[in-house]
Amino acid sequence: MTPAYHIFSILLGEDVDRIKVIESMKRDGIQTSIHYPVIQELSAYKDLGLDDTPIAGEISKRELTLPLYPTMTLEQVRMVTESLKKAIGQ
């Protein structure tokens, strides 16, 4: 099977404020997004009374999707990684 490489999702450390990372990277001109909410938060499932999923919930709070697209240059990859490192204080 050939990977699609359509999402580059990372898991931030427990001590990292995802909103601050998103805001910092946005100031650098880099758009991020959030994928993979827990199923209980999706509108189609919200009122079904599904059991809590604490591990998925924790991961969902820390997941961040970085830019990834076919024409991305190495310089753009460096910009994203440097912005992320700055945002998380490394």
Buried (B, 14 or more C-beta within 10 A) or exposed (E): EEEEEEEBBEEBEEEBEBEEBBEBBEEEEBEBEEEEEBBBEEEEEEEEEEEEEEEBEEBBBEBBBBBEEEEBEEEEBEBBEEBBEBBBEE
